[in-house]
Amino acid sequence: KIIQAFKRKSSRILREKYPSLKSRLPSLWTRSYFCCTVGDISESAVKQYIENQKNV
């Protein structure tokens, strides 16, 4: 429910700020999401992991 609320609110904010999103995309977010803990690793390692996901 928390993730759904975040997606709903962020979609509303982004569509208000960028009106072109309304006509280009029927839905800004998918229904799915991924959430996990990272344990004892650095913030830079997490950022690097996220950046590398763009290449997958």
mmCIF file of the N, C-alpha and C atoms, coordinates in Angstrom:
data_MODEL
# 
_entry.id   MODEL 
# 
loop_
_atom_site.group_PDB 
_atom_site.id 
_atom_site.type_symbol 
_atom_site.label_atom_id 
_atom_site.label_alt_id 
_atom_site.label_comp_id 
_atom_site.label_asym_id 
_atom_site.label_entity_id 
_atom_site.label_seq_id 
_atom_site.pdbx_PDB_ins_code 
_atom_site.Cartn_x 
_atom_site.Cartn_y 
_atom_site.Cartn_z 
_atom_site.occupancy 
_atom_site.B_iso_or_equiv 
_atom_site.pdbx_formal_charge 
_atom_site.auth_seq_id 
_atom_site.auth_comp_id 
_atom_site.auth_asym_id 
_atom_site.auth_atom_id 
_atom_site.pdbx_PDB_model_num 
ATOM 1   N N  . LYS A 1 1  ? 0.814  -1.186 0.000   1.00 0.00 ? 1  LYS A N  1 
ATOM 2   C CA . LYS A 1 1  ? 0.000  0.000  0.000   1.00 0.00 ? 1  LYS A CA 1 
ATOM 3   C C  . LYS A 1 1  ? 0.866  1.261  0.000   1.00 0.00 ? 1  LYS A C  1 
ATOM 4   N N  . ILE A 1 2  ? 2.003  1.199  0.678   1.00 0.00 ? 2  ILE A N  1 
ATOM 5   C CA . ILE A 1 2  ? 2.894  2.356  0.728   1.00 0.00 ? 2  ILE A CA 1 
ATOM 6   C C  . ILE A 1 2  ? 3.459  2.654  -0.658  1.00 0.00 ? 2  ILE A C  1 
ATOM 7   N N  . ILE A 1 3  ? 3.897  1.609  -1.353  1.00 0.00 ? 3  ILE A N  1 
ATOM 8   C CA . ILE A 1 3  ? 4.456  1.791  -2.694  1.00 0.00 ? 3  ILE A CA 1 
ATOM 9   C C  . ILE A 1 3  ? 3.377  2.322  -3.640  1.00 0.00 ? 3  ILE A C  1 
ATOM 10  N N  . GLN A 1 4  ? 2.170  1.785  -3.557  1.00 0.00 ? 4  GLN A N  1 
ATOM 11  C CA . GLN A 1 4  ? 1.070  2.270  -4.395  1.00 0.00 ? 4  GLN A CA 1 
ATOM 12  C C  . GLN A 1 4  ? 0.807  3.749  -4.152  1.00 0.00 ? 4  GLN A C  1 
ATOM 13  N N  . ALA A 1 5  ? 0.814  4.161  -2.900  1.00 0.00 ? 5  ALA A N  1 
ATOM 14  C CA . ALA A 1 5  ? 0.586  5.568  -2.563  1.00 0.00 ? 5  ALA A CA 1 
ATOM 15  C C  . ALA A 1 5  ? 1.705  6.442  -3.119  1.00 0.00 ? 5  ALA A C  1 
ATOM 16  N N  . PHE A 1 6  ? 2.940  5.979  -3.002  1.00 0.00 ? 6  PHE A N  1 
ATOM 17  C CA . PHE A 1 6  ? 4.067  6.727  -3.545  1.00 0.00 ? 6  PHE A CA 1 
ATOM 18  C C  . PHE A 1 6  ? 3.937  6.877  -5.058  1.00 0.00 ? 6  PHE A C  1 
ATOM 19  N N  . LYS A 1 7  ? 3.639  5.788  -5.749  1.00 0.00 ? 7  LYS A N  1 
ATOM 20  C CA . LYS A 1 7  ? 3.495  5.838  -7.203  1.00 0.00 ? 7  LYS A CA 1 
ATOM 21  C C  . LYS A 1 7  ? 2.353  6.762  -7.618  1.00 0.00 ? 7  LYS A C  1 
ATOM 22  N N  . ARG A 1 8  ? 1.240  6.671  -6.917  1.00 0.00 ? 8  ARG A N  1 
ATOM 23  C CA . ARG A 1 8  ? 0.079  7.509  -7.231  1.00 0.00 ? 8  ARG A CA 1 
ATOM 24  C C  . ARG A 1 8  ? 0.427  8.992  -7.079  1.00 0.00 ? 8  ARG A C  1 
ATOM 25  N N  . LYS A 1 9  ? 1.035  9.346  -5.958  1.00 0.00 ? 9  LYS A N  1 
ATOM 26  C CA . LYS A 1 9  ? 1.373  10.737 -5.682  1.00 0.00 ? 9  LYS A CA 1 
ATOM 27  C C  . LYS A 1 9  ? 2.453  11.245 -6.640  1.00 0.00 ? 9  LYS A C  1 
ATOM 28  N N  . SER A 1 10 ? 3.492  10.453 -6.851  1.00 0.00 ? 10 SER A N  1 
ATOM 29  C CA . SER A 1 10 ? 4.574  10.896 -7.733  1.00 0.00 ? 10 SER A CA 1 
ATOM 30  C C  . SER A 1 10 ? 4.090  11.026 -9.176  1.00 0.00 ? 10 SER A C  1 
ATOM 31  N N  . SER A 1 11 ? 3.196  10.149 -9.607  1.00 0.00 ? 11 SER A N  1 
ATOM 32  C CA . SER A 1 11 ? 2.621  10.248 -10.950 1.00 0.00 ? 11 SER A CA 1 
ATOM 33  C C  . SER A 1 11 ? 1.842  11.546 -11.097 1.00 0.00 ? 11 SER A C  1 
ATOM 34  N N  . ARG A 1 12 ? 1.044  11.859 -10.099 1.00 0.00 ? 12 ARG A N  1 
ATOM 35  C CA . ARG A 1 12 ? 0.252  13.094 -10.127 1.00 0.00 ? 12 ARG A CA 1 
ATOM 36  C C  . ARG A 1 12 ? 1.160  14.323 -10.196 1.00 0.00 ? 12 ARG A C  1 
ATOM 37  N N  . ILE A 1 13 ? 2.213  14.336 -9.396  1.00 0.00 ? 13 ILE A N  1 
ATOM 38  C CA . ILE A 1 13 ? 3.144  15.470 -9.377  1.00 0.00 ? 13 ILE A CA 1 
ATOM 39  C C  . ILE A 1 13 ? 3.863  15.608 -10.717 1.00 0.00 ? 13 ILE A C  1 
ATOM 40  N N  . LEU A 1 14 ? 4.363  14.497 -11.248 1.00 0.00 ? 14 LEU A N  1 
ATOM 41  C CA . LEU A 1 14 ? 5.082  14.546 -12.517 1.00 0.00 ? 14 LEU A CA 1 
ATOM 42  C C  . LEU A 1 14 ? 4.184  14.974 -13.678 1.00 0.00 ? 14 LEU A C  1 
ATOM 43  N N  . ARG A 1 15 ? 2.944  14.496 -13.694 1.00 0.00 ? 15 ARG A N  1 
ATOM 44  C CA . ARG A 1 15 ? 2.022  14.873 -14.778 1.00 0.00 ? 15 ARG A CA 1 
ATOM 45  C C  . ARG A 1 15 ? 1.602  16.335 -14.671 1.00 0.00 ? 15 ARG A C  1 
ATOM 46  N N  . GLU A 1 16 ? 1.543  16.864 -13.470 1.00 0.00 ? 16 GLU A N  1 
ATOM 47  C CA . GLU A 1 16 ? 1.257  18.301 -13.319 1.00 0.00 ? 16 GLU A CA 1 
ATOM 48  C C  . GLU A 1 16 ? 2.437  19.139 -13.801 1.00 0.00 ? 16 GLU A C  1 
ATOM 49  N N  . LYS A 1 17 ? 3.648  18.683 -13.484 1.00 0.00 ? 17 LYS A N  1 
ATOM 50  C CA . LYS A 1 17 ? 4.845  19.424 -13.863 1.00 0.00 ? 17 LYS A CA 1 
ATOM 51  C C  . LYS A 1 17 ? 5.152  19.287 -15.351 1.00 0.00 ? 17 LYS A C  1 
ATOM 52  N N  . TYR A 1 18 ? 4.877  18.117 -15.911 1.00 0.00 ? 18 TYR A N  1 
ATOM 53  C CA . TYR A 1 18 ? 5.161  17.837 -17.322 1.00 0.00 ? 18 TYR A CA 1 
ATOM 54  C C  . TYR A 1 18 ? 3.872  17.377 -18.020 1.00 0.00 ? 18 TYR A C  1 
ATOM 55  N N  . PRO A 1 19 ? 3.044  18.316 -18.466 1.00 0.00 ? 19 PRO A N  1 
ATOM 56  C CA . PRO A 1 19 ? 1.748  17.976 -19.077 1.00 0.00 ? 19 PRO A CA 1 
ATOM 57  C C  . PRO A 1 19 ? 1.854  17.037 -20.284 1.00 0.00 ? 19 PRO A C  1 
ATOM 58  N N  . SER A 1 20 ? 2.981  17.040 -20.973 1.00 0.00 ? 20 SER A N  1 
ATOM 59  C CA . SER A 1 20 ? 3.123  16.167 -22.140 1.00 0.00 ? 20 SER A CA 1 
ATOM 60  C C  . SER A 1 20 ? 3.059  14.688 -21.761 1.00 0.00 ? 20 SER A C  1 
ATOM 61  N N  . LEU A 1 21 ? 3.330  14.370 -20.499 1.00 0.00 ? 21 LEU A N  1 
ATOM 62  C CA . LEU A 1 21 ? 3.244  12.966 -20.061 1.00 0.00 ? 21 LEU A CA 1 
ATOM 63  C C  . LEU A 1 21 ? 1.823  12.436 -20.138 1.00 0.00 ? 21 LEU A C  1 
ATOM 64  N N  . LYS A 1 22 ? 0.847  13.320 -20.007 1.00 0.00 ? 22 LYS A N  1 
ATOM 65  C CA . LYS A 1 22 ? -0.553 12.897 -20.041 1.00 0.00 ? 22 LYS A CA 1 
ATOM 66  C C  . LYS A 1 22 ? -0.917 12.277 -21.376 1.00 0.00 ? 22 LYS A C  1 
ATOM 67  N N  . SER A 1 23 ? -0.425 12.859 -22.446 1.00 0.00 ? 23 SER A N  1 
ATOM 68  C CA . SER A 1 23 ? -0.802 12.357 -23.774 1.00 0.00 ? 23 SER A CA 1 
ATOM 69  C C  . SER A 1 23 ? 0.122  11.260 -24.288 1.00 0.00 ? 23 SER A C  1 
ATOM 70  N N  . ARG A 1 24 ? 1.335  11.204 -23.788 1.00 0.00 ? 24 ARG A N  1 
ATOM 71  C CA . ARG A 1 24 ? 2.305  10.220 -24.287 1.00 0.00 ? 24 ARG A CA 1 
ATOM 72  C C  . ARG A 1 24 ? 2.193  8.849  -23.619 1.00 0.00 ? 24 ARG A C  1 
ATOM 73  N N  . LEU A 1 25 ? 1.874  8.853  -22.358 1.00 0.00 ? 25 LEU A N  1 
ATOM 74  C CA . LEU A 1 25 ? 1.886  7.601  -21.604 1.00 0.00 ? 25 LEU A CA 1 
ATOM 75  C C  . LEU A 1 25 ? 0.540  7.362  -20.934 1.00 0.00 ? 25 LEU A C  1 
ATOM 76  N N  . PRO A 1 26 ? -0.079 6.222  -21.201 1.00 0.00 ? 26 PRO A N  1 
ATOM 77  C CA . PRO A 1 26 ? -1.338 5.931  -20.510 1.00 0.00 ? 26 PRO A CA 1 
ATOM 78  C C  . PRO A 1 26 ? -1.135 5.690  -19.016 1.00 0.00 ? 26 PRO A C  1 
ATOM 79  N N  . SER A 1 27 ? 0.028  5.138  -18.660 1.00 0.00 ? 27 SER A N  1 
ATOM 80  C CA . SER A 1 27 ? 0.335  4.870  -17.259 1.00 0.00 ? 27 SER A CA 1 
ATOM 81  C C  . SER A 1 27 ? 1.805  5.185  -17.035 1.00 0.00 ? 27 SER A C  1 
ATOM 82  N N  . LEU A 1 28 ? 2.088  5.920  -15.987 1.00 0.00 ? 28 LEU A N  1 
ATOM 83  C CA . LEU A 1 28 ? 3.471  6.305  -15.726 1.00 0.00 ? 28 LEU A CA 1 
ATOM 84  C C  . LEU A 1 28 ? 4.263  5.168  -15.093 1.00 0.00 ? 28 LEU A C  1 
ATOM 85  N N  . TRP A 1 29 ? 3.635  4.400  -14.218 1.00 0.00 ? 29 TRP A N  1 
ATOM 86  C CA . TRP A 1 29 ? 4.295  3.305  -13.516 1.00 0.00 ? 29 TRP A CA 1 
ATOM 87  C C  . TRP A 1 29 ? 3.593  1.984  -13.813 1.00 0.00 ? 29 TRP A C  1 
ATOM 88  N N  . THR A 1 30 ? 4.345  0.893  -13.721 1.00 0.00 ? 30 THR A N  1 
ATOM 89  C CA . THR A 1 30 ? 3.734  -0.430 -13.801 1.00 0.00 ? 30 THR A CA 1 
ATOM 90  C C  . THR A 1 30 ? 3.207  -0.802 -12.419 1.00 0.00 ? 30 THR A C  1 
ATOM 91  N N  . ARG A 1 31 ? 2.474  -1.889 -12.330 1.00 0.00 ? 31 ARG A N  1 
ATOM 92  C CA . ARG A 1 31 ? 1.950  -2.331 -11.037 1.00 0.00 ? 31 ARG A CA 1 
ATOM 93  C C  . ARG A 1 31 ? 3.018  -3.000 -10.177 1.00 0.00 ? 31 ARG A C  1 
ATOM 94  N N  . SER A 1 32 ? 4.086  -3.426 -10.810 1.00 0.00 ? 32 SER A N  1 
ATOM 95  C CA . SER A 1 32 ? 5.107  -4.161 -10.073 1.00 0.00 ? 32 SER A CA 1 
ATOM 96  C C  . SER A 1 32 ? 6.105  -3.226 -9.395  1.00 0.00 ? 32 SER A C  1 
ATOM 97  N N  . TYR A 1 33 ? 6.851  -3.776 -8.449  1.00 0.00 ? 33 TYR A N  1 
ATOM 98  C CA . TYR A 1 33 ? 7.922  -3.057 -7.786  1.00 0.00 ? 33 TYR A CA 1 
ATOM 99  C C  . TYR A 1 33 ? 8.850  -4.067 -7.139  1.00 0.00 ? 33 TYR A C  1 
ATOM 100 N N  . PHE A 1 34 ? 10.025 -3.608 -6.799  1.00 0.00 ? 34 PHE A N  1 
ATOM 101 C CA . PHE A 1 34 ? 11.004 -4.462 -6.137  1.00 0.00 ? 34 PHE A CA 1 
ATOM 102 C C  . PHE A 1 34 ? 11.498 -3.731 -4.898  1.00 0.00 ? 34 PHE A C  1 
ATOM 103 N N  . CYS A 1 35 ? 11.585 -4.438 -3.810  1.00 0.00 ? 35 CYS A N  1 
ATOM 104 C CA . CYS A 1 35 ? 12.036 -3.841 -2.560  1.00 0.00 ? 35 CYS A CA 1 
ATOM 105 C C  . CYS A 1 35 ? 12.871 -4.868 -1.808  1.00 0.00 ? 35 CYS A C  1 
ATOM 106 N N  . CYS A 1 36 ? 14.012 -4.429 -1.288  1.00 0.00 ? 36 CYS A N  1 
ATOM 107 C CA . CYS A 1 36 ? 14.834 -5.327 -0.484  1.00 0.00 ? 36 CYS A CA 1 
ATOM 108 C C  . CYS A 1 36 ? 15.700 -4.507 0.455   1.00 0.00 ? 36 CYS A C  1 
ATOM 109 N N  . THR A 1 37 ? 16.309 -5.179 1.383   1.00 0.00 ? 37 THR A N  1 
ATOM 110 C CA . THR A 1 37 ? 17.269 -4.512 2.257   1.00 0.00 ? 37 THR A CA 1 
ATOM 111 C C  . THR A 1 37 ? 18.649 -4.678 1.640   1.00 0.00 ? 37 THR A C  1 
ATOM 112 N N  . VAL A 1 38 ? 19.555 -3.791 1.997   1.00 0.00 ? 38 VAL A N  1 
ATOM 113 C CA . VAL A 1 38 ? 20.882 -3.851 1.410   1.00 0.00 ? 38 VAL A CA 1 
ATOM 114 C C  . VAL A 1 38 ? 21.951 -4.310 2.390   1.00 0.00 ? 38 VAL A C  1 
ATOM 115 N N  . GLY A 1 39 ? 21.603 -4.401 3.632   1.00 0.00 ? 39 GLY A N  1 
ATOM 116 C CA . GLY A 1 39 ? 22.583 -4.864 4.607   1.00 0.00 ? 39 GLY A CA 1 
ATOM 117 C C  . GLY A 1 39 ? 23.667 -3.842 4.854   1.00 0.00 ? 39 GLY A C  1 
ATOM 118 N N  . ASP A 1 40 ? 24.864 -4.311 5.071   1.00 0.00 ? 40 ASP A N  1 
ATOM 119 C CA . ASP A 1 40 ? 25.974 -3.444 5.453   1.00 0.00 ? 40 ASP A CA 1 
ATOM 120 C C  . ASP A 1 40 ? 26.872 -3.154 4.251   1.00 0.00 ? 40 ASP A C  1 
ATOM 121 N N  . ILE A 1 41 ? 26.353 -2.394 3.276   1.00 0.00 ? 41 ILE A N  1 
ATOM 122 C CA . ILE A 1 41 ? 27.159 -1.973 2.132   1.00 0.00 ? 41 ILE A CA 1 
ATOM 123 C C  . ILE A 1 41 ? 27.042 -0.465 1.996   1.00 0.00 ? 41 ILE A C  1 
ATOM 124 N N  . SER A 1 42 ? 27.936 0.108  1.230   1.00 0.00 ? 42 SER A N  1 
ATOM 125 C CA . SER A 1 42 ? 27.977 1.567  1.115   1.00 0.00 ? 42 SER A CA 1 
ATOM 126 C C  . SER A 1 42 ? 26.880 2.097  0.196   1.00 0.00 ? 42 SER A C  1 
ATOM 127 N N  . GLU A 1 43 ? 26.565 3.352  0.392   1.00 0.00 ? 43 GLU A N  1 
ATOM 128 C CA . GLU A 1 43 ? 25.585 4.013  -0.467  1.00 0.00 ? 43 GLU A CA 1 
ATOM 129 C C  . GLU A 1 43 ? 26.072 4.037  -1.914  1.00 0.00 ? 43 GLU A C  1 
ATOM 130 N N  . SER A 1 44 ? 27.365 4.225  -2.118  1.00 0.00 ? 44 SER A N  1 
ATOM 131 C CA . SER A 1 44 ? 27.905 4.257  -3.480  1.00 0.00 ? 44 SER A CA 1 
ATOM 132 C C  . SER A 1 44 ? 27.740 2.900  -4.175  1.00 0.00 ? 44 SER A C  1 
ATOM 133 N N  . ALA A 1 45 ? 27.851 1.807  -3.429  1.00 0.00 ? 45 ALA A N  1 
ATOM 134 C CA . ALA A 1 45 ? 27.647 0.473  -4.013  1.00 0.00 ? 45 ALA A CA 1 
ATOM 135 C C  . ALA A 1 45 ? 26.198 0.298  -4.459  1.00 0.00 ? 45 ALA A C  1 
ATOM 136 N N  . VAL A 1 46 ? 25.263 0.810  -3.680  1.00 0.00 ? 46 VAL A N  1 
ATOM 137 C CA . VAL A 1 46 ? 23.846 0.733  -4.044  1.00 0.00 ? 46 VAL A CA 1 
ATOM 138 C C  . VAL A 1 46 ? 23.590 1.571  -5.290  1.00 0.00 ? 46 VAL A C  1 
ATOM 139 N N  . LYS A 1 47 ? 24.136 2.786  -5.327  1.00 0.00 ? 47 LYS A N  1 
ATOM 140 C CA . LYS A 1 47 ? 23.960 3.656  -6.500  1.00 0.00 ? 47 LYS A CA 1 
ATOM 141 C C  . LYS A 1 47 ? 24.538 3.005  -7.750  1.00 0.00 ? 47 LYS A C  1 
ATOM 142 N N  . GLN A 1 48 ? 25.692 2.404  -7.620  1.00 0.00 ? 48 GLN A N  1 
ATOM 143 C CA . GLN A 1 48 ? 26.333 1.740  -8.764  1.00 0.00 ? 48 GLN A CA 1 
ATOM 144 C C  . GLN A 1 48 ? 25.452 0.582  -9.252  1.00 0.00 ? 48 GLN A C  1 
ATOM 145 N N  . TYR A 1 49 ? 24.900 -0.184 -8.351  1.00 0.00 ? 49 TYR A N  1 
ATOM 146 C CA . TYR A 1 49 ? 24.014 -1.286 -8.710  1.00 0.00 ? 49 TYR A CA 1 
ATOM 147 C C  . TYR A 1 49 ? 22.810 -0.762 -9.495  1.00 0.00 ? 49 TYR A C  1 
ATOM 148 N N  . ILE A 1 50 ? 22.208 0.315  -8.997  1.00 0.00 ? 50 ILE A N  1 
ATOM 149 C CA . ILE A 1 50 ? 21.027 0.883  -9.665  1.00 0.00 ? 50 ILE A CA 1 
ATOM 150 C C  . ILE A 1 50 ? 21.406 1.382  -11.063 1.00 0.00 ? 50 ILE A C  1 
ATOM 151 N N  . GLU A 1 51 ? 22.508 2.066  -11.183 1.00 0.00 ? 51 GLU A N  1 
ATOM 152 C CA . GLU A 1 51 ? 22.955 2.554  -12.491 1.00 0.00 ? 51 GLU A CA 1 
ATOM 153 C C  . GLU A 1 51 ? 23.190 1.399  -13.464 1.00 0.00 ? 51 GLU A C  1 
ATOM 154 N N  . ASN A 1 52 ? 23.751 0.313  -12.965 1.00 0.00 ? 52 ASN A N  1 
ATOM 155 C CA . ASN A 1 52 ? 24.021 -0.848 -13.823 1.00 0.00 ? 52 ASN A CA 1 
ATOM 156 C C  . ASN A 1 52 ? 22.741 -1.528 -14.295 1.00 0.00 ? 52 ASN A C  1 
ATOM 157 N N  . GLN A 1 53 ? 21.644 -1.324 -13.598 1.00 0.00 ? 53 GLN A N  1 
ATOM 158 C CA . GLN A 1 53 ? 20.371 -1.933 -14.003 1.00 0.00 ? 53 GLN A CA 1 
ATOM 159 C C  . GLN A 1 53 ? 19.894 -1.363 -15.334 1.00 0.00 ? 53 GLN A C  1 
ATOM 160 N N  . LYS A 1 54 ? 20.302 -0.153 -15.666 1.00 0.00 ? 54 LYS A N  1 
ATOM 161 C CA . LYS A 1 54 ? 19.917 0.461  -16.942 1.00 0.00 ? 54 LYS A CA 1 
ATOM 162 C C  . LYS A 1 54 ? 20.513 -0.302 -18.112 1.00 0.00 ? 54 LYS A C  1 
ATOM 163 N N  . ASN A 1 55 ? 21.605 -1.007 -17.882 1.00 0.00 ? 55 ASN A N  1 
ATOM 164 C CA . ASN A 1 55 ? 22.301 -1.736 -18.946 1.00 0.00 ? 55 ASN A CA 1 
ATOM 165 C C  . ASN A 1 55 ? 21.823 -3.163 -19.111 1.00 0.00 ? 55 ASN A C  1 
ATOM 166 N N  . VAL A 1 56 ? 20.927 -3.594 -18.249 1.00 0.00 ? 56 VAL A N  1 
ATOM 167 C CA . VAL A 1 56 ? 20.473 -5.001 -18.283 1.00 0.00 ? 56 VAL A CA 1 
ATOM 168 C C  . VAL A 1 56 ? 19.343 -5.152 -19.266 1.00 0.00 ? 56 VAL A C  1 
# 
